[in-house]
Amino acid sequence: MYQEVHTDNIAARAHAPRIAELLNRFEIHSREGVPVSYEAFCAEVMPLFGDELIILEPSQDGDYRWVHYGREIVRYIGGTRLGERLSAMQPQLAAFTRACAERAFAENRPLYTVHRAKQVVRVALWERLLLPTFTRGGDKMLVAFSRPLQFREDLLNAVLENSPSGIVALRALRGSDGCIDQTIIVTANRQAALLAGRPGAALLDRDALEALPFLADAAVWERCRAAMEEQRPDSFETAFIRDGKTSWLQLAVAPLGDGLLLTLTDITELTVANQTLQLRAATLALEIGRERATRHALSEEISHREEREKELRRLAETDPLTALLNRRSFTERAHAAMAASMQEDVSIVIVDLDHFKQVNDTYGHPAGDAIIRAFADLLLGLLRSEPHLVARVGGEEFAILLRGADTAEAMARTAEIQEALASRALPVSETLELRITASYGIATRQAAEPLAALFARADQALYRAKSEGRNRIGLAAADAVADAA
């Protein structure tokens, strides 16, 4: 398992800017020879950093237990470990975390760590800032900032693994003098493993100079090191011995944080062909080689651009705050759904959070964003397993397309949402929860009614619900408003 532990130059090593800010606050609380007070420190940092903090409490049997688990961490791993014991984790990761915690308390100073975790949802690497604190009663409490360092989306995984080129990502490990001591492989696709003559899993966490045979050439490594140090891309060709035969690679290197991204293209066949042609006609062979290399590079660039455009289209379809569909994507998919289901009922529900401006004015826009995310999670929890469409179509306005739902079914589903919202307070921070209400407008498709007309009728029903007191359900078909439960 890939691991790093550092006690010096933490702010410079960290990727998350918030680590430097949290470290500064910890140092302000720290006095020479006096441990940091858990109560005072948490009172200051919890409102600001609580969503990305975990707190571990030692147990009498040498284990640890989570007593706080930040909301952002829950979102990344898809669940919470609150109340669980550290020993329930993967043994290697649990041992690493326990050793780091004990070292932080023994040395009474912050530790910065990077480690590879068992893949959960989309996280491969995590960075942590471990801060030892002590309660008024003298008990140890470990406060840790925890944040994903590397993401591996399904689409990007597919692109990586099916790329005709080898792709390797390296992370530089530096000594106290700032010089590169070692480079570790953190990502390598199948083609890179084939070019290196090793299984893909055998490359991960290995020293790059030992695991990648083409880096044995000092001139090649010097160009890679220069690309990292000078933060500039480079491209060149090199040859190395593989299975007793000479292989040729085209290397494109680019800085990636404090590391390097290598794109490896096997040009052995092309090189051999060029050499053969050179024996027949040196000038003609040179021109043909250049033309083929240009076409190959252009083809690669077009392929890479198409993949990037696919990823951009995916990002363009979703609302960045809630991960719901955005208005444009909702409209496109709703048109398609209605066209494909002309013989079944279709209803639209438009939801608008009541008095949302007061939330922003009273608690600030971050609180408003937290309310919107929490309400989006509520909608997904109720509708995720069904073939419906859920979107954020405005600041605090949401739209739901219910397939196969007549007016009665749409009314029942909307009332379910209203009751769920009424039964809980939405979390804003670790110390604040707010109860809010919403107004709803429902319209069920009539005959071959187009989407625009259906949406407009639902919007009119919503307007009527809000004008008659809010926290109501407006029915477009019956032109009626139902009181909130």
C-alpha positions in Angstrom: 0.0 0.0 0.0 1.4 3.4 -1.0 2.1 5.6 2.0 3.9 8.8 2.9 4.4 10.4 6.3 5.9 13.9 6.8 6.4 16.3 9.7 8.2 19.1 8.0 7.2 21.5 5.1 3.7 20.3 5.5 2.1 23.4 4.0 4.3 23.1 0.9 3.6 19.4 0.5 -0.2 19.6 0.9 -2.5 19.8 -2.1 -5.5 21.2 -0.3 -5.0 24.9 0.6 -7.2 24.4 3.7 -4.5 22.2 5.2 -2.2 25.2 5.6 -5.0 27.3 7.1 -5.9 24.5 9.6 -2.2 24.0 10.4 -1.8 27.7 11.2 -4.7 27.7 13.6 -3.3 24.6 15.4 0.1 26.3 15.8 -1.6 29.4 17.3 -3.2 27.1 19.9 0.0 25.3 20.6 2.4 26.7 23.2 5.8 25.4 24.1 5.5 22.2 26.1 1.7 22.6 26.5 -0.7 20.2 24.6 -3.4 21.8 22.4 -6.8 21.9 24.1 -9.3 19.7 22.3 -12.3 21.7 23.5 -10.9 25.1 22.5 -9.5 24.0 19.2 -12.7 22.2 18.1 -14.8 25.2 19.1 -12.8 27.2 16.6 -12.3 24.9 13.7 -15.5 22.8 13.6 -17.8 25.5 12.1 -15.2 26.1 9.4 -13.7 22.7 8.7 -16.1 20.2 10.3 -17.3 18.7 7.0 -13.8 17.5 6.1 -12.7 16.5 9.6 -12.6 13.1 11.4 -12.0 12.7 15.1 -10.6 9.5 16.6 -10.8 8.7 20.3 -8.5 6.0 21.8 -10.1 3.1 23.5 -8.7 1.3 26.6 -7.8 -1.8 24.5 -5.4 0.2 22.2 -8.0 0.6 19.4 -9.6 3.9 18.2 -13.2 4.9 17.6 -14.6 7.5 15.3 -16.6 10.1 17.3 -16.9 12.6 14.3 -17.1 11.9 10.6 -17.4 14.9 8.2 -20.2 15.1 5.7 -17.9 15.7 2.7 -15.9 12.5 3.6 -19.3 10.6 3.8 -20.2 11.9 0.4 -16.9 10.6 -1.1 -16.9 7.1 0.4 -20.7 6.7 0.2 -21.2 6.0 4.0 -20.1 6.8 7.5 -17.9 5.1 10.0 -19.2 7.1 12.9 -19.1 5.0 16.1 -17.1 2.3 14.4 -13.7 1.0 15.6 -10.5 1.6 13.6 -9.7 -2.2 13.7 -12.8 -2.8 11.5 -11.0 -1.3 8.6 -8.7 -3.0 6.1 -5.9 -4.4 8.3 -3.0 -2.7 6.5 -4.8 0.7 6.4 -5.9 0.4 10.1 -2.3 -0.4 11.1 -1.0 2.6 9.2 -3.6 5.0 10.7 -2.9 3.7 14.2 0.9 4.0 13.8 0.5 7.6 12.6 -1.9 8.5 15.4 0.5 7.1 18.0 3.4 9.0 16.5 1.5 12.3 16.4 0.7 11.9 20.2 4.2 10.7 21.1 5.9 13.6 19.3 3.0 16.1 20.1 3.1 17.7 16.7 1.2 17.5 13.4 1.7 14.8 10.8 0.9 15.0 7.1 0.2 11.6 5.4 -0.7 10.4 1.9 -2.0 6.8 1.5 -3.7 4.6 -1.0 -7.1 3.5 0.2 -9.3 0.6 -0.9 -11.3 2.1 -3.7 -14.6 3.6 -2.5 -16.9 5.3 -5.1 -14.1 7.3 -6.9 -11.3 7.9 -4.4 -7.8 6.3 -4.8 -5.5 8.4 -2.7 -6.2 10.5 0.4 -4.1 13.2 2.1 -4.5 13.8 5.9 -3.3 16.3 8.4 -3.2 14.6 11.9 -3.4 17.0 14.9 -2.9 15.6 18.5 -5.1 17.3 21.1 -6.0 16.6 24.7 -9.2 17.1 26.7 -9.5 19.0 29.9 -9.4 15.6 31.7 -6.1 14.7 29.9 -7.6 12.2 27.4 -6.1 12.0 23.9 -8.3 13.1 20.9 -6.9 13.0 17.3 -8.4 15.6 15.0 -7.7 14.8 11.3 -8.4 16.7 8.1 -9.0 14.1 5.4 -9.4 14.9 1.7 -9.3 12.9 -1.5 -6.1 13.5 -3.5 -6.9 11.5 -6.6 -10.1 10.8 -8.4 -10.8 7.9 -10.8 -14.1 8.4 -12.6 -15.6 5.4 -14.4 -15.3 7.2 -17.8 -11.7 8.2 -17.2 -10.9 4.7 -16.1 -12.3 3.4 -19.4 -10.4 5.9 -21.4 -7.2 5.1 -19.5 -7.5 1.3 -19.8 -8.5 1.3 -23.5 -5.9 3.9 -24.6 -3.6 2.6 -27.3 -0.8 4.5 -25.5 0.8 3.6 -22.2 -0.1 6.1 -19.5 1.9 6.3 -16.2 1.5 8.9 -13.4 4.5 9.5 -11.0 4.6 11.3 -7.7 7.9 12.8 -6.6 9.2 12.2 -3.0 11.5 15.0 -1.9 14.1 15.2 0.8 14.5 17.9 3.4 16.6 19.8 0.8 13.7 19.9 -1.6 15.5 17.6 -4.1 13.8 14.6 -5.7 14.9 11.4 -3.8 12.5 9.0 -5.4 9.5 8.8 -7.8 6.7 6.5 -7.1 4.2 5.1 -9.7 0.7 5.9 -8.6 -1.2 5.1 -11.8 -0.3 2.8 -14.8 -2.7 1.5 -17.4 -2.6 -1.9 -19.1 -0.6 -0.7 -22.1 2.1 0.8 -19.9 2.3 -2.5 -18.1 2.8 -4.4 -21.4 5.5 -1.9 -22.5 7.3 -2.3 -19.1 7.0 -6.1 -19.2 5.2 -6.3 -15.9 1.6 -7.0 -14.6 -0.2 -3.7 -14.1 -0.7 -4.3 -10.3 3.1 -4.9 -10.0 3.8 -1.4 -11.2 1.8 0.5 -8.5 3.7 2.0 -5.6 7.0 0.9 -7.2 10.1 3.1 -7.7 9.8 4.4 -11.3 13.5 4.0 -12.1 13.4 0.3 -11.0 10.1 -0.6 -12.6 10.2 1.1 -15.9 13.1 -0.2 -18.1 13.1 2.8 -20.5 14.0 5.1 -17.6 17.3 3.3 -17.1 18.8 5.6 -19.7 20.3 8.5 -17.8 19.5 10.9 -20.6 15.8 9.9 -20.6 15.6 10.3 -16.8 17.3 13.7 -16.9 14.6 15.0 -19.4 11.9 13.6 -17.2 13.4 15.2 -14.1 13.8 18.5 -15.9 10.1 18.4 -16.9 9.2 18.1 -13.2 11.6 20.7 -11.9 10.9 23.3 -14.6 7.2 22.5 -14.9 7.3 22.2 -18.7 6.2 19.4 -21.1 8.6 17.5 -23.3 8.4 14.9 -26.1 11.1 12.7 -27.4 11.9 9.1 -28.6 14.0 6.5 -26.9 15.1 2.9 -27.4 15.5 0.1 -24.8 16.0 -3.7 -24.7 12.9 -5.8 -24.1 12.9 -9.6 -24.3 16.3 -9.4 -26.0 15.1 -7.1 -28.7 15.3 -3.3 -29.2 12.0 -1.5 -28.7 11.3 2.1 -29.5 9.1 4.5 -27.7 7.8 7.9 -28.2 7.5 9.6 -24.8 5.3 12.7 -24.1 6.0 13.9 -20.6 4.0 16.6 -18.7 4.2 17.9 -15.1 1.3 16.7 -12.9 1.4 18.5 -9.6 4.6 17.5 -7.9 5.0 14.6 -10.2 4.9 13.6 -13.9 2.5 12.2 -16.5 4.1 9.9 -19.1 2.4 9.0 -22.4 4.1 6.0 -24.0 3.6 5.1 -27.7 5.2 2.0 -29.0 6.8 3.0 -32.3 8.9 -0.1 -32.8 7.2 -1.3 -35.9 7.2 2.2 -37.4 10.9 2.6 -36.6 11.9 -0.8 -38.1 9.9 0.0 -41.2 11.6 3.4 -41.5 15.0 1.8 -41.1 14.2 -0.7 -43.9 13.0 2.0 -46.2 16.2 4.0 -45.4 18.2 1.1 -46.8 16.3 1.3 -50.1 16.0 5.1 -50.4 17.2 7.2 -47.5 15.6 10.5 -48.6 12.2 8.9 -49.5 12.2 6.9 -46.2 12.8 10.0 -44.2 9.9 11.8 -45.8 7.5 8.9 -45.4 8.5 8.4 -41.8 7.8 12.1 -41.1 4.4 11.9 -42.8 3.4 8.8 -40.9 4.5 10.2 -37.6 2.5 13.4 -38.3 -0.6 11.4 -39.2 -0.2 9.2 -36.1 0.2 12.2 -33.9 -2.8 13.9 -35.5 -4.9 10.7 -35.1 -3.9 10.5 -31.4 -4.7 14.2 -30.9 -8.2 13.8 -32.5 -8.9 10.7 -30.4 -7.8 12.4 -27.2 -9.9 15.5 -28.0 -13.0 13.3 -28.6 -12.6 11.7 -25.2 -12.1 15.1 -23.6 -15.3 16.4 -25.3 -17.2 13.4 -24.1 -16.2 14.2 -20.5 -17.0 17.8 -20.9 -20.5 16.9 -22.2 -21.1 14.8 -19.1 -20.0 17.6 -16.9 -22.3 20.0 -18.9 -25.3 17.9 -18.2 -25.2 18.1 -14.4 -25.6 20.9 -11.8 -22.2 21.2 -10.1 -23.7 21.9 -6.6 -26.1 19.0 -6.4 -25.0 16.5 -9.1 -28.7 16.6 -10.3 -29.5 17.2 -14.0 -29.3 20.8 -15.0 -32.1 22.6 -16.8 -30.9 22.0 -20.3 -30.2 18.3 -19.8 -33.6 17.9 -18.0 -35.4 19.5 -21.0 -33.6 17.3 -23.5 -34.3 14.1 -21.6 -37.8 15.0 -20.8 -38.6 15.6 -24.5 -37.2 12.2 -25.3 -39.0 10.5 -22.4 -42.4 12.0 -23.4 -41.8 11.1 -27.1 -41.1 7.5 -26.1 -44.1 7.2 -23.8 -47.0 8.8 -25.7 -49.5 6.2 -24.5 -48.7 6.4 -20.8 -49.3 9.1 -18.2 -46.6 11.7 -17.6 -46.6 14.3 -14.8 -44.2 17.2 -14.0 -43.7 18.5 -10.4 -42.0 21.8 -9.9 -40.6 22.5 -6.4 -39.5 25.9 -5.0 -38.0 26.2 -1.5 -40.0 28.7 0.5 -38.3 31.9 1.9 -34.9 30.8 0.6 -33.6 34.3 0.4 -34.0 34.6 4.2 -31.7 31.7 4.6 -29.0 33.4 2.5 -29.5 36.7 4.2 -29.5 35.3 7.7 -26.9 32.5 7.6 -25.0 33.3 4.4 -24.7 31.7 1.0 -22.7 28.7 2.1 -25.7 27.8 4.4 -28.0 28.2 1.4 -25.8 25.9 -0.7 -25.9 23.3 2.1 -29.7 23.5 2.2 -29.9 23.0 -1.6 -27.5 20.0 -1.4 -29.4 18.4 1.5 -32.8 18.9 -0.3 -31.3 17.4 -3.5 -30.1 14.4 -1.5 -33.7 14.0 -0.1 -35.1 13.9 -3.6 -32.6 11.4 -4.8 -33.2 9.2 -1.8 -36.9 9.1 -2.6 -36.7 8.8 -6.4 -33.3 7.2 -7.3 -34.5 3.7 -7.9 -37.3 4.7 -10.3 -37.1 5.8 -14.0 -37.9 9.5 -13.2 -35.9 12.6 -14.0 -34.8 15.0 -11.2 -33.2 18.3 -11.9 -32.2 21.6 -10.4 -33.6 24.2 -12.8 -33.0 27.4 -10.9 -31.4 28.8 -7.7 -33.8 27.1 -5.3 -36.1 25.5 -7.9 -36.3 21.8 -8.8 -38.2 19.9 -11.4 -39.3 16.2 -11.4 -40.6 14.3 -14.4 -42.7 11.3 -13.2 -43.2 8.6 -15.9 -46.3 6.5 -15.6 -47.8 8.8 -13.1 -51.4 10.3 -13.4 -52.6 13.2 -11.3 -53.4 11.0 -8.3 -50.0 9.2 -8.4 -48.2 12.6 -8.9 -50.1 14.0 -5.9 -49.2 11.0 -3.8 -45.5 11.2 -4.7 -45.4 14.9 -4.1 -47.1 14.6 -0.7 -44.4 12.0 0.2 -41.7 14.5 -0.6 -43.6 17.2 1.4 -44.0 14.9 4.4 -40.3 13.8 4.3 -39.2 17.4 4.2 -41.5 18.3 7.1 -40.2 15.4 9.2 -36.6 16.5 9.3 -34.3 19.4 9.8 -31.8 19.9 7.0 -28.1 20.0 8.1 -26.3 23.3 7.5 -23.2 22.6 9.5 -22.1 20.4 12.4 -23.9 22.8 14.8 -26.8 24.1 12.8 -29.9 22.5 11.3 -32.8 24.3 9.7 -36.4 23.4 9.0 -37.7 24.6 5.7 -40.8 24.2 3.6 -41.4 24.1 -0.1 -44.2 24.9 -2.5 -45.2 22.5 -5.3 -46.8 22.7 -8.7 -48.2 19.6 -10.5 -49.3 19.2 -14.1 -50.3 15.9 -15.8 -49.9 15.7 -19.6 -53.1 16.0 -21.6 -53.3 14.2 -24.9 -50.2 15.2 -27.1 -49.4 18.2 -24.9 -45.8 19.4 -25.6 -43.3 19.7 -22.8 -43.2 23.5 -22.8 -47.0 23.7 -22.2 -46.9 21.0 -19.5 -44.0 22.8 -17.8 -45.9 26.2 -18.0 -49.0 24.7 -16.4 -47.0 23.2 -13.6 -45.2 26.5 -13.1 -48.6 28.3 -12.9 -49.8 25.8 -10.3 -46.6 26.5 -8.3 -47.1 30.2 -8.5 -50.7 29.8 -7.2 -49.4 27.6 -4.3 -46.9 30.2 -3.3 -49.3 33.1 -3.6 -51.9 31.3 -1.4 -49.5 30.9 1.5 -46.6 28.6 0.5 -46.0 25.1 1.8 -48.8 23.9 -0.5 -49.3 21.6 -3.5 -50.8 23.3 -6.5 -52.7 21.0 -9.0 -52.8 22.4 -12.5 -55.5 20.0 -13.8 -58.0 20.6 -11.1 -56.8 24.2 -10.4 -56.8 23.4 -6.7 -54.3 23.9 -3.9 -54.0 21.4 -1.1 -53.0 22.5 2.4 -49.7 21.2 3.7 -49.9 18.3 5.9 
